[in-house]
Amino acid sequence: MKRNRTLALVAVILMTAATLLGCGGKPVLAATVGDQEITVDQLKNSYQNSLSYASAYGYDTSTEEGVVKFRDYLLDNLIASAMKIYQAKLAGITLTEEEIATAKETAQKNYDDTVDSFKQQATKAGATNVDAYAKTLFTKALVQNKTTVKKLQADMLEDAKNETLVSKHRTQLLEGIQMTDEELSAKYAEVLANQKTLFDKTPSDYFTYESYAQYGYNEPPVYVPAGFFRVRHILVADEATAKLVKEKIDAGEDFEKLLAEYGTDPGMQGDTNAAGYLVGEGASFVEPFLKAALALAKDGDVSDPVQSDYGWHIIKRVSTEAAHEIPYADVKEGFDLYEQAVYQQQYYTDIVSKWTADTTLVTKFAENYASIGK
């Protein structure tokens, strides 16, 4: 992440409403949003720094049509960001002294991180004098973006302040906006039906949903497909101990007692994973562990010691997991949190879309940016 910001600085600058001046003259505008200005330089930098990600957003920049669509998409994003700032100020949103102080701290951290990222790039390049080479890279980036250290710091501060303004305004607009209990219950039924269809067809998608849910990217799984099973394991630090534990298991000693005596994985302690880790194709475990677990043919089977980056594992298949629904009550907290966030984001997005559709507020100067990407 830092490497991308290193390459041109604008990952932090572009979303601000501050205008980057070209060569000390009056900026050439790509668009205006109320009293906010978006310069051609901002759009050009956004295009250059986002080009390598265009395909991820569904744009084919190998064609002129694709270039135009991707450029317009980036301009629309800049317009939406500027509009949020304009509307927050129009609504009379202001910052407290404490919020301004926090914004200054955020801006300073962003600047320090940016400088540090150049040092990391210099180190990676094998520079004998890291600080000197990092300074050279930093200076080139400043020149490329037609800015200075002082201007960069000011833009970062303005950006931090604007982010706080927009966040406060968004909170105000969303006050009292939420799904009802009935709507959430109906949403659970809808998601359950969709997941049954999806997971029964491609069981590994269960684990994709599970992983993404941990980061808030989708609702948690509410259905477990057939074919999965649960395992518990004894994790030790070295091969000798692993072999000793396996010999004791083979001699008839109780697996759980040995786990309590030798096991070092905190995930095997307490009630959270008392039933064991859920395993199936696509599960997000390190490869050696997953491969050994999947090789266990039936409940009760125990693996030979297998090594991973975490140490040595002796894995036991403890139970087969039948296909089943996960009751709403069991996932309600996480499920509701995700769905309410999605609902509120869509509500806010719709508001912003109405703002940006107002032709009395948004003016584009296509003749000024038509050559970008060509």
C-alpha positions as CSV (number, residue, x, y, z in Angstrom):
1,M,0.0,0.0,0.0
2,K,2.7,2.4,0.9
3,R,4.6,1.6,-2.3
4,N,1.7,2.9,-4.4
5,R,1.6,6.1,-2.5
6,T,5.3,6.4,-2.8
7,L,5.3,6.5,-6.6
8,A,3.6,9.8,-6.9
9,L,2.2,11.3,-3.6
10,V,-1.2,11.9,-5.0
11,A,-2.9,9.1,-3.3
12,V,-3.2,11.5,-0.3
13,I,-3.5,14.7,-2.3
14,L,-5.9,13.9,-5.1
15,M,-9.0,13.7,-3.0
16,T,-8.6,17.1,-1.4
17,A,-10.4,20.2,-2.6
18,A,-7.2,22.2,-2.6
19,T,-6.0,23.3,-6.1
20,L,-2.6,22.3,-7.4
21,L,-1.1,25.2,-9.3
22,G,0.8,24.4,-12.4
23,C,4.1,26.3,-12.8
24,G,2.9,29.1,-10.6
25,G,0.1,30.1,-13.0
26,K,-3.7,29.9,-12.8
27,P,-4.8,26.3,-12.7
28,V,-6.6,24.8,-15.7
29,L,-9.9,23.4,-14.5
30,A,-11.4,20.0,-15.3
31,A,-14.6,20.8,-13.3
32,T,-16.1,22.9,-10.7
33,V,-18.4,21.8,-7.9
34,G,-20.1,24.8,-6.3
35,D,-17.1,26.8,-5.1
36,Q,-14.8,23.8,-5.2
37,E,-12.3,23.4,-8.1
38,I,-10.9,20.2,-9.7
39,T,-7.9,20.9,-11.8
40,V,-6.7,19.1,-14.9
41,D,-3.5,18.3,-13.0
42,Q,-5.5,16.5,-10.3
43,L,-7.4,14.5,-12.9
44,K,-4.2,13.7,-14.8
45,N,-2.4,12.6,-11.7
46,S,-5.4,10.5,-10.7
47,Y,-5.4,8.8,-14.1
48,Q,-1.6,8.1,-14.1
49,N,-1.6,6.7,-10.6
50,S,-4.8,4.6,-11.1
51,L,-4.0,3.2,-14.6
52,S,-2.5,0.0,-13.4
53,Y,-5.7,-0.8,-11.5
54,A,-8.1,0.1,-14.3
55,S,-8.8,-3.5,-15.2
56,A,-9.8,-4.3,-11.6
57,Y,-12.5,-1.7,-12.0
58,G,-13.7,-3.2,-15.3
59,Y,-12.1,-0.8,-17.7
60,D,-10.0,-1.7,-20.8
61,T,-7.6,1.1,-21.3
62,S,-6.1,-0.6,-24.4
63,T,-8.9,1.1,-26.4
64,E,-9.7,4.7,-26.8
65,E,-13.2,4.1,-25.6
66,G,-11.9,2.4,-22.5
67,V,-9.6,5.2,-21.8
68,V,-12.4,7.8,-22.0
69,K,-14.7,5.8,-19.8
70,F,-12.0,5.2,-17.1
71,R,-10.9,8.9,-17.2
72,D,-14.6,10.0,-16.8
73,Y,-15.0,7.5,-14.0
74,L,-12.1,9.0,-12.1
75,L,-13.4,12.5,-12.7
76,D,-16.8,11.5,-11.4
77,N,-15.0,10.2,-8.2
78,L,-13.2,13.6,-7.8
79,I,-16.5,15.4,-8.3
80,A,-18.3,13.3,-5.7
81,S,-15.5,13.9,-3.2
82,A,-15.6,17.7,-3.9
83,M,-19.4,17.6,-3.7
84,K,-19.3,16.0,-0.2
85,I,-17.0,18.8,1.0
86,Y,-19.1,21.5,-0.6
87,Q,-22.4,20.2,0.9
88,A,-20.8,19.8,4.3
89,K,-19.8,23.4,4.3
90,L,-23.1,24.5,2.9
91,A,-24.8,22.7,5.8
92,G,-22.8,24.7,8.2
93,I,-20.6,21.9,9.5
94,T,-17.6,23.2,11.4
95,L,-14.8,21.6,13.3
96,T,-14.1,22.0,17.0
97,E,-10.6,22.9,18.2
98,E,-10.1,19.3,19.3
99,E,-11.1,18.0,15.8
100,I,-8.7,20.5,14.2
101,A,-5.9,19.3,16.5
102,T,-6.7,15.7,15.5
103,A,-6.7,16.6,11.8
104,K,-3.3,18.1,12.3
105,E,-2.0,14.9,13.9
106,T,-3.5,12.9,11.0
107,A,-1.9,15.2,8.4
108,Q,1.5,15.0,10.1
109,K,1.3,11.2,10.3
110,N,0.3,11.0,6.6
111,Y,3.3,13.2,5.7
112,D,5.7,11.2,7.9
113,D,4.4,7.9,6.3
114,T,4.9,9.4,2.9
115,V,8.5,10.4,3.6
116,D,9.1,7.0,5.3
117,S,7.8,5.2,2.2
118,F,10.5,6.8,0.1
119,K,13.1,5.6,2.6
120,Q,11.7,2.1,2.2
121,Q,11.9,2.4,-1.5
122,A,15.5,3.6,-1.3
123,T,16.3,0.7,1.0
124,K,14.7,-1.8,-1.3
125,A,16.7,-0.4,-4.2
126,G,19.9,-1.1,-2.3
127,A,21.0,2.6,-2.0
128,T,24.3,3.0,-0.1
129,N,23.0,6.3,1.3
130,V,19.3,5.7,2.0
131,D,18.4,9.2,3.2
132,A,20.1,10.9,0.2
133,Y,18.4,8.6,-2.3
134,A,15.1,8.9,-0.6
135,K,15.3,12.7,-0.7
136,T,16.1,12.5,-4.4
137,L,13.0,10.3,-5.0
138,F,10.9,12.6,-2.9
139,T,12.0,15.7,-4.8
140,K,11.3,14.1,-8.1
141,A,7.8,13.2,-7.0
142,L,7.2,16.8,-5.8
143,V,8.3,18.1,-9.2
144,Q,6.2,15.6,-11.0
145,N,3.1,16.7,-9.0
146,K,4.0,20.4,-9.4
147,T,4.0,20.9,-5.6
148,T,6.4,21.6,-2.8
149,V,6.9,20.3,0.7
150,K,5.0,23.2,2.2
151,K,2.2,22.9,-0.3
152,L,2.0,19.1,0.2
153,Q,1.8,19.5,4.0
154,A,-0.9,22.2,3.6
155,D,-2.9,19.9,1.2
156,M,-2.6,17.0,3.6
157,L,-3.9,19.2,6.4
158,E,-6.8,20.5,4.3
159,D,-7.6,16.9,3.3
160,A,-7.7,15.8,6.9
161,K,-10.0,18.6,7.9
162,N,-12.3,18.0,4.9
163,E,-12.5,14.3,5.8
164,T,-13.6,15.2,9.2
165,L,-16.2,17.7,7.9
166,V,-17.6,15.1,5.5
167,S,-17.7,12.4,8.2
168,K,-19.6,14.8,10.6
169,H,-22.1,15.7,7.8
170,R,-22.6,12.1,6.9
171,T,-23.3,11.2,10.5
172,Q,-25.8,14.0,10.6
173,L,-27.6,12.9,7.4
174,L,-27.8,9.3,8.6
175,E,-29.2,10.0,12.0
176,G,-32.1,7.7,12.6
177,I,-31.6,6.0,9.2
178,Q,-31.6,2.2,9.8
179,M,-33.4,-1.0,8.9
180,T,-36.2,-2.3,11.1
181,D,-36.1,-5.6,12.9
182,E,-38.6,-6.9,10.3
183,E,-36.4,-5.8,7.4
184,L,-33.4,-7.4,9.0
185,S,-35.2,-10.6,9.5
186,A,-36.3,-10.6,5.9
187,K,-32.8,-9.8,4.8
188,Y,-31.5,-12.8,6.7
189,A,-34.0,-15.1,4.9
190,E,-32.9,-13.6,1.5
191,V,-29.2,-14.1,2.3
192,L,-29.8,-17.6,3.5
193,A,-31.5,-18.6,0.3
194,N,-28.7,-17.0,-1.8
195,Q,-26.0,-18.7,0.2
196,K,-27.6,-22.1,0.0
197,T,-27.6,-21.9,-3.8
198,L,-24.1,-20.5,-3.9
199,F,-22.4,-22.8,-1.3
200,D,-24.1,-26.0,-2.5
201,K,-22.7,-25.3,-5.9
202,T,-19.3,-24.1,-4.8
203,P,-18.6,-25.1,-1.2
204,S,-15.3,-23.3,-1.0
205,D,-17.2,-20.0,-1.3
206,Y,-18.2,-20.5,2.3
207,F,-14.7,-19.9,3.4
208,T,-14.4,-16.9,1.1
209,Y,-17.4,-15.3,2.8
210,E,-16.1,-16.2,6.2
211,S,-12.8,-14.5,5.5
212,Y,-14.3,-11.4,4.0
213,A,-16.8,-11.1,6.8
214,Q,-14.0,-10.7,9.3
215,Y,-13.1,-7.5,7.5
216,G,-16.6,-6.3,7.0
217,Y,-16.7,-6.9,3.2
218,N,-19.8,-9.1,3.3
219,E,-22.3,-10.6,5.7
220,P,-21.2,-13.7,7.7
221,P,-22.0,-17.1,6.4
222,V,-25.4,-18.3,7.5
223,Y,-25.3,-21.7,5.9
224,V,-22.8,-24.5,6.0
225,P,-22.8,-26.8,3.0
226,A,-22.2,-30.6,3.1
227,G,-18.7,-32.1,2.9
228,F,-16.9,-30.2,5.7
229,F,-15.6,-31.6,8.9
230,R,-13.9,-30.4,12.1
231,V,-10.4,-30.9,13.4
232,R,-8.5,-30.3,16.5
233,H,-4.7,-30.2,16.6
234,I,-1.8,-30.2,19.0
235,L,0.7,-27.5,18.0
236,V,4.3,-27.9,19.3
237,A,7.5,-26.0,18.6
238,D,9.8,-28.8,17.4
239,E,9.8,-32.1,15.5
240,A,11.1,-34.1,18.4
241,T,8.2,-33.1,20.7
242,A,5.8,-33.7,17.8
243,K,7.1,-37.3,17.3
244,L,6.8,-37.9,21.1
245,V,3.2,-36.7,21.2
246,K,2.3,-38.9,18.2
247,E,3.9,-41.9,19.8
248,K,1.8,-41.3,22.9
249,I,-1.4,-41.0,20.8
250,D,-0.5,-44.2,18.9
251,A,0.0,-45.9,22.3
252,G,-3.6,-45.1,23.3
253,E,-3.2,-41.9,25.3
254,D,-6.1,-39.4,25.2
255,F,-5.7,-36.8,22.5
256,E,-7.4,-34.0,24.5
257,K,-5.2,-34.6,27.5
258,L,-2.1,-34.5,25.4
259,L,-3.4,-31.3,23.7
260,A,-3.9,-29.7,27.2
261,E,-0.4,-30.8,28.2
262,Y,1.6,-30.0,25.0
263,G,-0.6,-27.8,22.8
264,T,0.5,-24.1,22.2
265,D,-2.3,-22.9,19.9
266,P,-4.5,-20.5,21.9
267,G,-7.3,-21.2,19.4
268,M,-7.6,-24.7,20.9
269,Q,-8.2,-23.3,24.4
270,G,-11.6,-22.3,25.8
271,D,-15.0,-22.7,24.3
272,T,-14.8,-20.8,21.0
273,N,-13.3,-23.7,19.0
274,A,-14.2,-26.5,21.4
275,A,-15.9,-28.3,18.5
276,G,-12.7,-27.9,16.4
277,Y,-11.7,-25.9,13.3
278,L,-14.1,-26.2,10.3
279,V,-12.1,-27.7,7.4
280,G,-12.9,-28.1,3.7
281,E,-11.5,-27.2,0.3
282,G,-10.7,-23.4,0.3
283,A,-10.4,-23.1,4.1
284,S,-8.1,-20.3,5.0
285,F,-5.4,-22.3,6.8
286,V,-1.7,-22.5,6.0
287,E,-1.2,-25.0,3.2
288,P,0.7,-27.7,5.1
289,F,-2.0,-27.8,7.8
290,L,-4.9,-27.7,5.4
291,K,-3.4,-30.4,3.1
292,A,-2.8,-32.7,6.1
293,A,-6.3,-32.1,7.5
294,L,-8.0,-32.8,4.2
295,A,-6.1,-36.1,3.9
296,L,-7.9,-37.4,7.0
297,A,-10.5,-39.8,5.6
298,K,-12.8,-40.4,8.5
299,D,-13.6,-39.1,12.0
300,G,-11.1,-40.2,14.5
301,D,-8.1,-40.3,12.1
302,V,-4.9,-38.6,13.3
303,S,-2.2,-37.2,11.1
304,D,1.5,-37.7,11.3
305,P,3.4,-34.6,12.5
306,V,3.3,-31.9,9.8
307,Q,5.4,-28.7,9.8
308,S,4.2,-25.2,9.0
309,D,5.4,-21.7,9.7
310,Y,3.7,-22.0,13.1
311,G,5.5,-25.1,14.3
312,W,4.6,-28.8,14.2
313,H,1.0,-30.1,14.1
314,I,-0.7,-33.3,15.0
315,I,-4.2,-33.1,13.6
316,K,-7.3,-35.1,14.6
317,R,-10.5,-35.3,12.6
318,V,-13.1,-35.1,15.3
319,S,-16.5,-34.8,13.5
320,T,-18.2,-34.6,10.2
321,E,-20.3,-31.4,9.7
322,A,-23.7,-32.0,8.2
323,A,-25.1,-29.3,5.9
324,H,-27.1,-26.9,8.1
325,E,-28.4,-23.4,8.5
326,I,-26.9,-21.1,11.0
327,P,-29.8,-19.6,13.0
328,Y,-30.3,-15.8,12.8
329,A,-29.9,-15.5,16.6
330,D,-26.4,-17.0,16.3
331,V,-25.2,-14.4,13.8
332,K,-27.5,-11.5,14.6
333,E,-24.9,-9.1,16.0
334,G,-22.5,-9.3,13.1
335,F,-25.2,-9.8,10.5
336,D,-27.2,-6.7,11.6
337,L,-24.0,-4.6,11.9
338,Y,-23.1,-5.4,8.3
339,E,-26.5,-5.0,6.8
340,Q,-27.2,-1.7,8.7
341,A,-23.8,-0.4,7.4
342,V,-24.7,-1.4,3.8
343,Y,-28.1,0.2,4.1
344,Q,-26.8,3.4,5.4
345,Q,-24.0,3.6,2.8
346,Q,-26.5,3.1,0.0
347,Y,-28.7,5.8,1.5
348,Y,-25.8,8.2,1.6
349,T,-24.6,7.2,-1.9
350,D,-28.1,8.0,-3.2
351,I,-27.9,11.4,-1.6
352,V,-24.5,12.1,-3.1
353,S,-25.8,10.9,-6.6
354,K,-28.6,13.4,-6.4
355,W,-26.1,16.2,-5.5
356,T,-23.8,15.4,-8.3
357,A,-26.7,15.2,-10.8
358,D,-27.5,18.8,-10.1
359,T,-26.2,20.6,-13.2
360,T,-26.5,24.0,-11.5
361,L,-23.7,22.8,-9.1
362,V,-21.4,20.8,-11.4
363,T,-19.7,22.1,-14.5
364,K,-17.2,20.0,-16.5
365,F,-14.7,21.5,-18.9
366,A,-14.2,18.5,-21.3
367,E,-12.1,20.5,-23.7
368,N,-9.5,21.0,-21.0
369,Y,-9.0,17.3,-20.2
370,A,-9.9,15.6,-23.4
371,S,-6.3,14.6,-24.1
372,I,-5.7,12.8,-20.8
373,G,-4.8,9.2,-21.4
374,K,-4.5,9.6,-25.2
